[in-house]
Amino acid sequence: MNLVPVSPELRAALESLRKVRSEKPGGERDTESFAAWRESIAEALDALAGVLGYPEDRQRATAEAAAARAESERIRAALDQRG
């Protein structure tokens, strides 16, 4: 089995994403804590996108970050409407 060496930057970005994912709040998805977590996921994905080697992987990470931010914004907008 040939293992591809992983750069320290990629390793750090993957570990950061893993850590943020492990901090997922339990319970309802329409809470401020869940919205904040989704924003943290987006930040980790953006950092990962910056160090990925393949354009397709960078595009996917960037798209997932945008989706996480959009979800965070939707949650916060709904919370604002509730007052």
ZAPA-566873 format. One record per residue (C-alpha): x, y, z; residue in three letters. Coordinates in steps of 0.25 Angstrom, whole numbers. Example, Ala and Ser with C-alpha at 12.3 -4.5 7.8 and 13.67 -1.06 7.14 Angstrom:
2
49|-18|31|Ala
55|-4|29|Ser
***
This chain:
83
0|0|0|Met
6|14|-4|Asn
2|25|5|Leu
2|39|0|Val
9|48|10|Pro
0|59|16|Val
5|73|18|Ser
5|79|32|Pro
-5|89|27|Glu
-14|79|22|Leu
-13|70|34|Arg
-16|82|43|Ala
-28|86|35|Ala
-34|72|35|Leu
-31|71|50|Glu
-38|85|52|Ser
-50|80|44|Leu
-51|67|52|Arg
-51|75|65|Lys
-62|85|61|Val
-70|73|56|Arg
-69|66|69|Ser
-74|79|76|Glu
-88|78|69|Lys
-98|82|79|Pro
-109|72|83|Gly
-124|75|82|Gly
-132|84|73|Glu
-125|89|60|Arg
-132|103|61|Asp
-124|108|72|Thr
-113|119|73|Glu
-103|109|77|Ser
-106|100|65|Phe
-105|113|56|Ala
-92|116|62|Ala
-87|102|60|Trp
-90|102|46|Arg
-83|115|44|Glu
-71|108|51|Ser
-72|97|41|Ile
-72|107|30|Ala
-59|113|35|Glu
-52|100|36|Ala
-57|96|22|Leu
-51|109|17|Asp
-38|106|23|Ala
-38|92|18|Leu
-41|97|4|Ala
-29|106|4|Gly
-19|94|6|Val
-26|83|-2|Leu
-18|78|-15|Gly
-29|75|-25|Tyr
-38|86|-31|Pro
-50|77|-29|Glu
-48|75|-15|Asp
-46|90|-12|Arg
-59|93|-20|Gln
-66|83|-11|Arg
-61|88|2|Ala
-64|103|-2|Thr
-78|98|-7|Ala
-80|91|7|Glu
-75|103|14|Ala
-85|112|7|Ala
-97|102|10|Ala
-93|102|25|Ala
-93|118|25|Arg
-106|118|18|Ala
-112|109|28|Glu
-107|117|39|Ser
-113|130|33|Glu
-126|123|31|Arg
-126|118|46|Ile
-123|132|51|Arg
-133|139|42|Ala
-144|129|48|Ala
-139|132|62|Leu
-140|147|59|Asp
-154|146|54|Gln
-158|138|66|Arg
-153|150|75|Gly
***
